[in-house]
Every structure is written in structure tokens, then in C-alpha cells.
Amino acid sequence: MLYHNSGSLSSSSNTDTLAIDQALSLREDGKLKELSTNRHGRLLFTALLENFCQLYDSDPSRSRRLFTLICQTLKRIGIVDEEYIEELAGIRSTYQSALHHLITQARGVLFEEDQGKQAPLPIERYIPERSYEELQGALQRISASSNPSSSQQHSQPNSFTSDPWLHTKHSRYANDFEELQILGKGGFGAVYRVRNRVDGAEYAMKKIFPTFQQMPYTKIFREIKSLAKLDHPNIVRYYASWLENTSEIVPNVHKPTLSSSRMIQGLESLDISREDSITIANKEDSLYYDDYSNNDSIIFAAEVSGQSDNIYIQKASPEAGETSDSYHDRDSASKYGSSYDDIIEPPGDSSVRYTSTIAPLNCFILYIQMQLCTDDLESYLFRRNSRVSFPLSTIDAQIHIDLFRAILHGVIYIHEIAHLIHRDIKPSNVFLAKSLTVDRGSVPLYSYRDKENNDLDNYTPKLGDFGLVIDNEGKTLESVSFSKDLQHISPMDATQHVGTMTYAAPELLDALASHGNVPVSEAIDVFALGMVLFELLHPFDTAMERASKLRDLRQGVLPDKFIENYVCESSLILWMTARDPSKRPMLSEVLKCNLLPSHVAEVSFEKPEAMFPSQSIGTDNRYLVKIIEENRQLREENILLRNELERLKKK
Ligand SMILES: Nc1ncnc2c1ncn2[C@@H]1O[C@H](COP(=O)(O)OP(=O)(O)OP(=O)(O)O)[C@@H](O)[C@H]1O
């Protein structure tokens, strides 16, 4: 049975009813059932095969290689899919564990029979015949007998459990990684600094707690694999992903901030329920997460029931009336003292529902292993703004233009080479990796960490958090965090919430406000980058100032002083943030612009000449002149409107 955790589980809720209806209709779908049966069969098969390989070779690494080799062969002839070999290893171990219990139990029954005792339950009930439903029946019984009170009636000789080939596989995460520190928590999980026990290197590990999306897990793996193919110095490297079922303590990592937090219904344990299904369910009285997202939270409903598909990630409908949060926490509070964003939080949104609950979960966790980055652009800008005032010195301006250029290289790579659109470009999603040498894509930057040390260090900006990527042919890589940030916001919210909305292109907000189709276009990223360029070149003294100037820019208005200081850059920013997406430049055009002279260590691409022909756009360009004129007009209109507003307020 599928469950969802849309905040309120009241069955009277329309959204809940809808989700349940959807789940029911899925169940009725014979094809899905067939698919599900197929998957269980394959999982069971690979579980047995893995154990079988362990029988042939007691050396764990050799038996593993043997297993992989056989699976690769079976994959070629279509018997198993790629995902069953690596990513589902954790799930496979559940099957191994279940089979282990099953056999142990059955042997216990035989043992008792041999002793002339009456078996407590007929053996047929323990041994599956052909269908996995019967296996589930057995699993259910085993589950019941595994609790201390009932297990006694089925006690068996200890020697059974020491069968070497029955040893179950342990968590890949626990085996291969040492967890060092929590880096922060996003809407759907937490990110940890970890050390790989094998190569000794440190990584960032994102653990996505059971989430919910209308997408089979295999698709998620495929998508993450596509991210793993991205190879560019200005893109965070993705290494691997896999799913495990695990008993985990959900960390409560957030410090209370002014950001509103939400509760998401937590997840009950992996439950072997009466319907003979393994289900991750949530309950009314379930656990709390501290969260910044709205409630279209996500669960994995992992069913081994014959009634529905097995492991599905399905989006829950948010409750009516829920709005998006404004600025994310992003741990600026916890890392750097008072949060930069907190100050611009709309006053009405300051309720702190911080929960200290530590929730034990038995659930599926999606692990995503990424490159570890020690800093991010948002934190950097926060530090810089506390040290430097507008206008930047010529040298500082150049440093930040170089930084922008490096980010641009990364985004161009994802647009032109990977054919993806990021859709969530913002300073907190641009990480900064320090390097000792001048690396490809790196820029010299002051870190502003240490008052005494004003040396330039090399940093490589890296675009990360690909939760929102979409392929530019419009085939959605269904966005995880997108819905969290932007869905179900009223136009009022869109204008009030400076935070998350700051970098979102207007057409995106319009589409969301009118519940229309979300546009798929590179222009969305161009807009966001234009906003980022302005922020890079304009230090703000206060968060209020930042909020108001970024809001003005969204209306097409730049501060006079900024235009005076950066005429060409202003033109570029206004071009990139044009309200009409069709009027925005392509990023390759932005790069051609002679406003962005290259001080960045050049990066080579597959098709460099196609992407970066040298052609300059100067101030005499008629398009730029037109933009400056439009900006002047807009500013005048804006002043008139503000005066009018003031006049009306006074009445
Ligand atoms: N590769 C990484 N290296 C270092 N820190 C990281 C890395 N990826 C994410 N983080 C940090 O981990 C924290 C949580 O990241 P996560 O992507 O889960 O959430 P978010 O980006 O804050 O929000 P959301 O994904 O919900 O939009 C953030 O503070 C982020 O800076």
C-alpha cells in the first residue's frame, strides 16, 4: 500500500484523497503489477546470485568481482538491469536478510520436528513456492517472530546463523565511508562530509531521506548517472548514487533561525505489514523533521506487496494554502553567525518551529556521493560585503568579473554540452573549492576569512545542487527542490519573498502563479546569472539594501550609481535580466562580450571554437545603447510609481 506524507495525513484532506486515488489507480494497472513482480524477481535472483558467489569464493572482494562479472553478462542478455548490480545492493541485502531468516526459521522447524516436537507453525507457511506473495507471507511471520517476545518460540541452534554464505551484506555507506561532519540540511535530506575508507579521500555525501515523486527509483539512478557524466572544473563532481534501506537517526541539524521551518511527517519504520508488504509508511503521530520546504515532501513507498508497484517515489500534493518559504537557511546561520538572509526575511514569516526531535527511521535512503567543497558563493559574498563597500576598486571589480566568467563557463557547459538547464542558479548553489595551484577554471580571490591575511588564493567556483536540472529538450528530470521552492506560491508571495524568488526568472514565477506549464529554456539560467553578476559587482551594506536593489533589478532597474560606475556591465546585466526571455542573450553571446576579458585559466571543451568565437560587443553596440535608454525610462517610471504609492499611503 502506498502512503504519502503531505504534512497532514487527515484522510479528509483533498490532496491526500487525491494521492490515495492515484495510488489506487496505480495498483489497478496490471502492467505496473507485472513490472513490480518482475523487479522483485530480479532482486531476489540477484540476492541469491550474490550469496552463491560468496559460496564459490570466500574472499569478499573476489566474490564481489565474480558477482559483478556474472551480472554484467546477465545484463547483456537482458536478465538483470544495471541498477540491480550497484545501486540496489542495499535493497538486495534486505532480500538476503529475509531469505536468511527464512531458511533459519525453516531449519528450526525441521530441527524441532527431528526432536519429535510439534512444529509451532506448519513449514509450508515458511517456505515460499513460486510467487513472491508467499515469500511476503513468510517475511511477515519472520518479522513477528523477530520481536523478542515471540522469537523465543522459534529458537534455533546458533550454528544455523553462522552459515558463511548466509551472511547478509551490510550497508555500503557504513562499510565504505566514515562520517565526519554534517555540512547542512536541505529540503530533502542532509549533506555530510565523509571519508572514503578505501581511497582515503573526503567527499560530500547527500542523503536524501525517503522522498516522494512520481518517478520510479530506476529513473532517479539514471538521472544521477547522467550528472555523474558531467565533467567540468566549474561543476561539482558527482561520483555515485545508491539506495539502501537502513536504520538511521535523522539528524536535527538546523539551528533555529528566522526562517520558518516546517514539519514533515516522518516515516514509520520499514514495516512488514498485514498486507504482506514491506512499506515505508507514515502516521499521524509520526516524527518531525525540521525543514524549510513546503510540504510536498517525498517518501519512498517500498512495496513488496503484490498489489502495487514496489519502490515508488511519488509527489504528494501540498496542502491548499501552503506557501513557499522565503529564504533558505543554507546554514549561513550555523556556519557564519547571524544569517545574512534572516535579516531580509519577511516579518510574517518568522515563526520558529524548531524541533529537537531525533527521529529513528528504518527506511530507504538515497545516497549521492559528490565532490566536497568547503565554501560557497553566498557565504563568500556575505563575508566580502562586511569588508568592502560599493563601489568596488578596479581590481576587485575585475576579480569578481573573473569569478562570474568562470561560473559562466560551467553553465555554458551544462547548456551546450550536457544539454541541461539548471533552473536554480543562485550564490548558495555555487560552491568554491580552494586550490593550491592555478587550476583550470580557477580564479584568484580574497577569501575574506581572515582579517590579517589579505592574500589572493585560488578558488574554483563550481555549480552544484542539480536537484532542479531539466534536459533542454523538455524531458523533465523531475525537479526535486524546484517544487519545494517555487510551487504553489501566490503572486503576492512571489513579490514579497525576496529570498528564494530572487534569482527566479519572471516567466517561471508567472507560470507557477497561474499554475501553467513551467517554461523550459536556457533563458531561465541567463536571468539568474544576470542577477548573480549584479550581486558580484555590488557590495551591500545591509540585507535590506540588498533585498531592495535586487528587487528593483527584477523590475529592470539598476541604481544610478551602479550604472555610472559600470556602464558596460550594467548593459549586460539588464540584457540578461530582460523581462522578456526571448530578449535575453545566449550565454555564449555573453561570453563573447568584451566586458568579460579573460583572466580566468581557460577551460577546454569538446567544441571550444563553436562556443567561444572571439567577437566583441562594445558600448557602441546599438543593442546595449537601447538597453541603457530603456533602463532610464524604467527608472523614471519606477520613481513615478513609488511617488504615487507614497501619496496614496498618506491619504
Ligand atoms: N558538494 C558539497 N560540498 C560541500 N557542502 C555541500 C555540498 N553540497 C551541499 N553542501 C551543503 O550542504 C547543505 C545542504 O545542501 P542541500 O543541497 O541538501 O540543500 P540546499 O541546497 O541548502 O537546499 P535545497 O537542496 O533544498 O535547495 C548546504 O549547506 C550546502 O551548502
The ligand as an SDF file (V2000), in Angstrom:
LIG
                    3D

 31 33  0  0  0  0  0  0  0  0999 V2000
   29.3060   19.2110   -2.5780 N   0  0  0  0  0  0  0  0  0  0  0  0
   29.1680   19.8690   -1.4230 C   0  0  0  0  0  0  0  0  0  0  0  0
   30.2310   20.2100   -0.6900 N   0  0  0  0  0  0  0  0  0  0  0  0
   30.0880   20.8800    0.4820 C   0  0  0  0  0  0  0  0  0  0  0  0
   28.9070   21.2520    1.0020 N   0  0  0  0  0  0  0  0  0  0  0  0
   27.8100   20.9200    0.3140 C   0  0  0  0  0  0  0  0  0  0  0  0
   27.8620   20.2160   -0.9330 C   0  0  0  0  0  0  0  0  0  0  0  0
   26.5980   20.0360   -1.3820 N   0  0  0  0  0  0  0  0  0  0  0  0
   25.7950   20.6070   -0.4770 C   0  0  0  0  0  0  0  0  0  0  0  0
   26.5170   21.1310    0.5460 N   0  0  0  0  0  0  0  0  0  0  0  0
   25.9890   21.8580    1.7030 C   0  0  0  0  0  0  0  0  0  0  0  0
   25.0670   21.0180    2.3600 O   0  0  0  0  0  0  0  0  0  0  0  0
   23.9510   21.7670    2.7830 C   0  0  0  0  0  0  0  0  0  0  0  0
   22.6770   21.1000    2.3170 C   0  0  0  0  0  0  0  0  0  0  0  0
   22.6800   21.0390    0.9150 O   0  0  0  0  0  0  0  0  0  0  0  0
   21.3980   20.6520    0.0960 P   0  0  0  0  0  0  0  0  0  0  0  0
   21.7460   20.6660   -1.3380 O   0  0  0  0  0  0  0  0  0  0  0  0
   20.8150   19.4180    0.6810 O   0  0  0  0  0  0  0  0  0  0  0  0
   20.3980   21.7600    0.4800 O   0  0  0  0  0  0  0  0  0  0  0  0
   20.2250   23.2380   -0.0080 P   0  0  0  0  0  0  0  0  0  0  0  0
   20.9310   23.4770   -1.3080 O   0  0  0  0  0  0  0  0  0  0  0  0
   20.5730   24.1150    1.1410 O   0  0  0  0  0  0  0  0  0  0  0  0
   18.6940   23.2870   -0.2210 O   0  0  0  0  0  0  0  0  0  0  0  0
   17.8260   22.5690   -1.3180 P   0  0  0  0  0  0  0  0  0  0  0  0
   18.5730   21.4530   -1.9410 O   0  0  0  0  0  0  0  0  0  0  0  0
   16.6770   22.1150   -0.5270 O   0  0  0  0  0  0  0  0  0  0  0  0
   17.5470   23.6580   -2.3020 O   0  0  0  0  0  0  0  0  0  0  0  0
   24.1210   23.1760    2.2550 C   0  0  0  0  0  0  0  0  0  0  0  0
   24.6020   23.9650    3.3190 O   0  0  0  0  0  0  0  0  0  0  0  0
   25.1740   23.0560    1.2110 C   0  0  0  0  0  0  0  0  0  0  0  0
   25.9780   24.2020    1.1680 O   0  0  0  0  0  0  0  0  0  0  0  0
  1  2  1  0
  2  3  1  0
  2  7  2  0
  3  4  2  0
  4  5  1  0
  5  6  2  0
  6  7  1  0
  6 10  1  0
  7  8  1  0
  8  9  2  0
  9 10  1  0
 10 11  1  0
 11 12  1  0
 11 30  1  0
 12 13  1  0
 13 14  1  0
 13 28  1  0
 14 15  1  0
 15 16  1  0
 16 17  2  0
 16 18  1  0
 16 19  1  0
 19 20  1  0
 20 21  2  0
 20 22  1  0
 20 23  1  0
 23 24  1  0
 24 25  2  0
 24 26  1  0
 24 27  1  0
 28 29  1  0
 28 30  1  0
 30 31  1  0
M  END
$$$$
